[in-house]
Amino acid sequence: MSRQPLKPSARWALTGLCLATLMPSLDTSIANAGLPTLAVAFDASFQQVQWIVLAYLLAVTTLIVSAGRLGDLFGRRRLLLIGIGVFSAASLACALASAWWWLIAARAVQGLGAAILLALTLALVNAAVPKERAGSAMGLLGTMSAIGTSLGPSLGGLLIAHVGWPWMFLLNLPLGVLNGWLVHRYLPRDEVARKPQRFDLCGTGVLALTLAAYALAMTRNSEALLSGGLLLLSVVGSGLFIVVEKRVGAPLLQLSLLRDVQLSSRLAMTLLVATVMMTTLVVGPFYLSRGLSLDSAALGLALSLGPSLAALGGVPAGRLVDRFGARRMLRGALIAMLGGCSLLALLPMRLGLPGYLLPMALLTLGYALFQAANNSAVMATAEANQRGVVAALLGLARNLGLISGAAAMGALFAAASADPTQASPGAIAGAVHLTFALATGLLLLALSLASVATRVRAGAREPGKTVRSR
């Protein structure tokens, strides 16, 4: 049976959620292209301008769960509008910055707004579109995320070259105004309990410090003693957070959520898959430049394949989830990713560029399908009053996977090749094989977790599947 087209109001509501996904994704990467220019503009060292990127990522990672919980308590649509306002105002502050510390502070506030947007867009899908279209909506949001992340560096470079670095941030002002109007006009109003709700400030503080310690430990690879101390602090903080959540009356995170084997398995899968995808971003440029001796132009074109396929594959992936069900598509996605990763682990250099691009295409298309299927399955089974925090946990798992992939898998690749910037093509190839062999093991673990989640839900109606008449 053919699906009914979305009503105009639902289309505009979904457009608002797409913009709310695009803006923070774009600003995750747009500043990277401007770091050399910003270092000159503010007479800052490389270590100082690095914090322009780190401040944003740290704010998103540490605050995303708190943002999701606040949405559950006080209204997701209401908080999303506040988040758009915070993000837009902070973008203006970034553009007006006259010193590097001002820009870093504004980027941290921008990260707060981004955490709200990223936490609540997935949680609001069910309010924007009918349940049978949730998979397509998730796929579309995945497409917007991929477009934003991949477009950021090139768009940032163009804006710096033609109108100056402040326009990297001023671009968000018209987008923010349009986004705020769409959300206010077309998203249904919140249904929030009238009874006053308490917010867990103690748990929020402990979790934020714990996540900040872990994220900083992963980004300080050259300072082993400091990284070790921060990792130890994050472990202690995790234990303290559990103690706090057991004792407070209105916890930030219901620990019973993490005891749900299905949810915890899907969160772990998200972390593992994000780690693998970050591995491709860390290893790929060195393999193509040092191993295959591609020039800058060819390197850029080769690296654009993955983001382009992720952007193009999001909507079709969502439709497959709607048609065939989240569980079946999730397993298919992981198998496709496993196949692509295994081929990269066995990659003979004599196959040249096609031998790299074909496995990458399989890996990336599998990732697009994984995001649509996994997000649909998680949100379909989330309780109505917990959707914000569950969506935030998905975002947190992805962020921690990206951070871990950049640090741990990057360190493995660097150690295996001795020095990726100076290594011979043979040494680069060997390091690539070793790194992707470990990545293949991570995907095997993710596939086993998918089986665990399936067994837990055996006999229950599959989430994300559309019932079709014969």
C-alpha positions in Angstrom: 0.0 0.0 0.0 1.4 3.4 -1.0 2.2 5.9 1.7 0.1 9.0 2.1 2.1 12.2 1.5 3.0 14.3 4.5 0.7 17.2 5.2 2.2 20.7 4.6 2.4 21.4 8.3 4.3 18.2 8.9 6.7 19.0 6.0 7.5 22.4 7.4 7.9 21.0 11.0 10.4 18.4 9.6 12.2 21.2 7.7 12.6 23.0 11.0 14.1 19.9 12.6 16.4 19.6 9.6 17.7 23.1 10.0 18.1 22.4 13.8 20.4 19.5 12.8 22.2 21.3 10.0 23.4 24.3 12.0 25.3 22.6 14.9 26.7 20.0 12.4 28.0 22.8 10.2 29.6 24.5 13.1 31.3 21.3 14.2 33.7 21.6 11.2 33.4 25.1 9.7 35.9 26.6 12.1 38.6 24.1 11.2 39.2 25.8 7.9 39.6 29.1 9.6 42.2 28.1 12.2 45.2 29.5 10.3 43.4 32.7 9.6 42.2 33.0 13.2 45.7 32.4 14.5 46.9 35.4 12.5 43.9 37.6 13.3 44.3 37.1 17.1 48.1 36.7 17.2 47.5 33.3 18.9 49.5 30.1 18.9 48.3 26.8 17.4 47.5 25.5 20.9 45.4 28.5 21.6 43.3 28.4 18.4 42.8 24.7 18.9 40.5 25.6 21.7 38.2 27.3 19.2 37.3 23.8 18.1 37.7 22.0 21.4 35.5 24.4 23.4 32.6 23.7 21.1 33.0 20.0 21.1 33.5 19.8 24.9 30.4 21.9 25.5 28.3 19.6 23.3 29.7 16.4 24.8 29.3 17.5 28.4 25.9 19.1 28.2 23.9 17.1 25.7 22.4 14.7 28.3 21.4 17.6 30.6 19.8 19.3 27.6 17.7 16.2 26.8 16.5 15.9 30.4 15.6 19.6 30.6 13.5 19.0 27.4 11.7 16.1 29.0 10.9 18.2 32.1 10.0 21.6 30.8 9.0 21.0 27.1 11.1 19.9 24.1 9.7 22.4 21.7 10.1 25.3 24.2 13.7 24.3 25.0 14.5 23.9 21.2 13.4 27.5 20.6 15.6 28.6 23.5 18.5 26.5 22.0 18.1 28.2 18.6 18.2 31.6 20.3 21.3 30.7 22.4 23.1 29.3 19.3 22.3 32.3 17.1 23.2 34.9 19.8 26.5 33.0 20.5 27.2 33.0 16.7 26.9 36.8 16.7 29.2 37.0 19.7 31.8 34.8 17.8 31.6 37.2 14.8 32.2 40.2 17.0 35.1 38.7 19.0 38.1 41.0 19.4 40.3 38.6 21.4 40.9 34.8 21.2 39.5 34.2 24.8 36.3 36.0 23.8 35.9 33.8 20.7 36.6 30.7 22.8 34.0 31.7 25.4 31.5 32.4 22.7 32.2 29.1 21.1 31.5 27.3 24.4 28.1 29.1 24.6 27.5 28.1 21.0 28.2 24.5 22.0 25.5 24.8 24.7 23.0 25.8 22.1 24.2 23.0 19.8 23.8 20.5 22.6 20.2 21.5 23.0 19.6 21.3 19.2 21.3 17.9 18.9 19.6 16.4 21.9 16.0 17.4 21.0 15.7 17.0 17.2 15.5 13.2 17.3 13.2 13.4 20.3 10.8 15.6 18.4 10.5 13.4 15.2 7.4 11.6 16.6 5.7 15.0 17.2 6.5 16.2 13.7 5.6 13.2 11.4 3.4 10.1 11.6 4.9 7.0 13.2 5.1 5.1 9.9 7.3 7.9 8.5 9.7 8.0 11.4 12.4 6.0 9.6 12.4 8.4 6.6 12.6 11.3 8.9 15.5 9.8 10.8 17.3 9.2 7.5 16.7 12.8 6.4 18.1 14.1 9.7 21.2 11.9 9.1 21.5 13.4 5.7 21.5 16.9 7.1 24.1 16.0 9.7 26.4 14.5 7.0 25.9 17.6 4.7 26.6 20.0 7.6 29.8 18.2 8.7 31.2 17.7 5.2 30.2 21.1 3.9 31.7 23.0 6.8 35.4 23.1 5.8 34.8 24.0 2.2 32.2 26.6 3.0 34.4 28.1 5.7 37.2 28.4 3.3 35.1 30.2 0.7 33.7 32.6 3.3 37.2 33.5 4.6 38.5 34.0 1.1 35.7 36.3 -0.1 34.0 38.0 2.9 36.2 37.4 5.9 36.2 35.0 8.9 33.3 36.6 10.9 30.9 35.4 8.2 31.6 31.8 9.2 29.5 32.6 12.3 27.2 35.4 10.9 25.8 32.8 8.5 23.9 31.3 11.4 21.8 34.4 12.0 19.4 34.1 9.0 19.4 30.3 9.4 18.5 30.8 13.1 15.7 33.2 12.4 14.2 30.9 9.8 14.6 27.9 12.0 13.0 29.6 15.0 10.0 30.6 13.0 9.5 27.2 11.5 9.7 25.5 14.9 7.4 28.1 16.5 4.8 28.0 13.7 4.6 24.3 12.8 5.8 22.0 15.6 3.0 21.0 18.0 3.0 22.6 21.4 4.5 20.6 24.3 2.4 18.5 26.7 4.2 19.0 30.0 3.1 17.8 33.4 1.6 20.6 35.5 3.2 19.4 38.6 6.5 21.3 39.2 9.5 19.3 38.1 12.9 19.3 39.8 16.2 19.2 37.9 19.1 17.3 39.2 21.8 19.9 39.5 24.2 17.8 41.4 24.1 14.9 39.0 24.4 17.3 36.1 27.6 18.8 37.5 29.2 15.5 38.2 28.3 14.1 34.8 29.6 17.3 33.0 32.9 17.1 34.9 33.3 13.4 34.2 32.6 13.7 30.5 34.9 16.8 30.2 37.7 14.8 31.9 37.3 11.9 29.5 37.1 14.2 26.4 40.2 16.2 27.5 42.1 13.0 28.2 41.4 11.7 24.7 42.6 15.0 23.1 45.9 15.3 25.0 47.7 12.4 23.4 51.2 14.1 23.8 50.8 14.5 27.5 50.7 11.0 28.9 50.7 11.9 32.6 48.0 14.5 32.2 45.9 12.1 30.1 46.2 9.3 32.6 45.2 11.6 35.5 42.1 12.8 33.5 41.1 9.3 32.7 41.4 8.3 36.3 39.2 11.3 37.2 36.6 10.3 34.7 36.5 6.7 36.2 36.0 8.1 39.7 33.5 10.6 38.4 31.5 7.8 36.7 31.2 5.9 40.0 30.3 9.1 41.9 27.6 9.8 39.3 26.0 6.4 39.9 26.0 7.0 43.7 24.4 10.5 43.2 21.7 9.2 40.8 20.7 6.5 43.3 20.2 8.9 46.1 18.5 11.9 44.5 14.7 12.0 44.2 14.6 13.3 40.6 17.7 11.9 38.9 19.1 13.4 35.7 19.3 9.8 34.3 17.1 7.0 35.4 19.7 4.2 35.9 17.0 1.7 34.9 17.4 3.0 31.4 21.0 1.7 31.3 19.9 -1.6 32.8 17.6 -2.0 29.7 19.7 -4.5 27.7 18.2 -3.5 24.4 18.9 0.3 24.9 22.3 -0.2 26.4 23.2 -2.5 23.5 22.1 0.0 20.9 24.0 2.8 22.6 27.1 0.6 22.7 26.6 -0.1 19.0 26.4 3.6 18.3 29.7 4.2 20.1 31.5 1.4 18.3 30.2 2.4 14.8 31.2 6.1 15.4 34.7 4.9 16.5 35.0 3.0 13.2 33.8 6.0 11.1 36.2 8.4 12.8 39.0 5.8 12.0 38.3 6.3 8.3 38.7 10.1 8.7 41.9 9.8 10.6 43.6 7.1 8.4 42.2 7.8 5.0 44.1 11.1 4.2 47.5 9.5 5.1 46.8 6.4 3.0 45.7 8.4 0.0 48.5 11.0 0.2 51.5 8.9 1.5 50.4 5.5 0.3 48.9 6.3 -3.1 50.8 9.6 -3.6 47.7 11.6 -4.6 48.0 15.3 -5.0 45.9 17.8 -3.0 43.1 18.1 -5.6 42.7 14.3 -6.1 42.9 13.8 -2.3 40.1 16.2 -1.7 37.9 14.5 -4.3 38.6 11.0 -2.9 37.8 12.2 0.6 34.5 13.7 -0.5 33.1 10.3 -1.5 32.2 9.2 2.0 30.3 12.4 3.1 28.6 12.5 -0.3 27.4 9.0 -0.1 26.3 9.5 3.5 24.3 12.6 2.4 22.7 10.9 -0.6 22.0 7.6 1.2 20.2 9.0 4.3 16.7 9.3 2.8 16.7 6.0 0.9 18.0 4.3 4.1 15.1 5.8 6.1 12.6 4.5 3.5 14.1 1.0 3.7 13.7 1.1 7.5 10.0 2.1 7.1 9.4 -0.6 4.6 11.3 -3.6 6.0 11.7 -2.8 9.7 14.5 -1.5 11.9 15.8 -4.8 13.2 16.4 -6.4 9.7 17.9 -3.2 8.3 20.2 -2.8 11.3 21.7 -6.2 10.8 22.1 -5.6 7.1 23.8 -2.2 7.8 26.3 -3.8 10.2 27.0 -6.6 7.7 27.7 -4.1 4.9 30.0 -2.1 7.2 31.8 -5.3 8.3 32.3 -6.2 4.6 33.7 -2.8 3.8 36.0 -2.7 6.8 37.3 -6.2 6.2 38.2 -5.3 2.6 40.1 -2.3 3.9 42.0 -4.5 6.4 43.1 -6.7 3.5 43.6 -3.8 1.0 46.4 -4.6 -1.5 48.1 -1.4 -2.6 48.4 -2.6 -6.2 44.6 -2.1 -6.5 45.2 1.7 -6.2 42.5 4.2 -5.7 39.5 1.9 -6.7 40.6 -0.6 -4.2 40.1 2.0 -1.5 37.0 3.8 -2.8 34.8 0.7 -3.3 35.2 -0.6 0.3 34.7 3.0 1.6 31.5 3.3 -0.4 30.2 0.0 1.1 31.2 1.2 4.6 29.6 4.6 4.2 26.3 3.4 2.8 26.1 0.9 5.6 26.7 3.7 8.1 23.8 5.7 6.6 21.5 2.7 6.9 22.7 2.0 10.5 21.9 5.5 11.7 18.4 5.4 10.3 17.7 1.9 11.6 19.3 2.3 15.0 17.9 5.7 15.8 14.4 4.6 14.7 14.5 1.5 16.9 15.7 3.4 19.9 13.2 6.2 19.7 10.3 3.9 18.9 10.7 2.1 22.2 11.5 5.2 24.3 8.9 6.2 26.9 7.2 9.5 26.0 8.6 11.3 29.1 12.1 10.0 28.5 12.5 10.7 24.8 14.7 13.8 25.3 17.2 12.1 27.5 17.3 8.9 25.4 17.9 11.0 22.2 20.7 12.8 24.1 22.2 9.5 25.1 22.4 8.5 21.4 24.1 11.8 20.7 26.5 11.3 23.6 27.4 7.8 22.5 28.2 9.1 19.0 30.3 11.9 20.3 32.3 9.7 22.6 32.8 7.3 19.8 34.2 10.1 17.5 36.5 11.3 20.3 37.7 7.8 21.1 38.2 6.9 17.4 40.3 10.0 16.8 42.4 9.4 19.9 42.8 5.6 20.3 42.6 4.5 16.7 44.7 7.5 15.6 47.3 6.5 18.2 47.4 2.9 17.0 47.8 4.1 13.3 50.6 6.5 14.3 52.4 3.8 16.4 52.1 1.2 13.6 53.5 3.5 11.0 56.2 5.1 13.3 55.4 8.5 11.8 52.5 8.9 9.3 53.9 12.1 8.0 57.2 10.5 7.0 56.5 6.8 6.6 57.0 4.9 3.4 54.0 3.7 1.3 54.7 0.1 2.6 54.7 1.2 6.2 51.5 3.2 5.7 49.8 0.2 4.1 50.8 -2.1 7.0 49.4 0.5 9.5 46.2 0.7 7.6 45.8 -3.1 7.6 46.3 -3.3 11.4 44.0 -0.3 12.2 41.2 -1.6 10.1 41.6 -5.1 11.4 40.9 -3.7 14.9 38.0 -1.7 13.4 36.6 -5.0 11.9 36.7 -6.5 15.4 34.8 -3.6 16.8 32.1 -4.1 14.1 31.9 -7.8 14.9 31.3 -6.8 18.5 28.6 -4.4 17.3 27.0 -7.2 15.3 27.0 -9.5 18.4 25.3 -6.7 20.4 22.6 -6.4 17.7 21.9 -10.1 18.2 21.6 -9.6 21.9 19.1 -6.8 21.4 17.1 -9.0 19.0 16.9 -11.9 21.5 15.8 -9.5 24.3 12.9 -8.3 22.1 12.0 -11.8 20.7 8.3 -12.2 20.3 7.6 -8.4 20.6 6.3 -6.4 17.6 9.3 -5.0 15.8 9.7 -1.2 16.2 10.0 0.9 13.1 8.2 -1.5 10.8 5.2 -0.4 8.8 2.3 -2.9 8.7 1.2 -3.2 5.1 -2.0 -4.6 3.7 -1.8 -7.4 1.2 
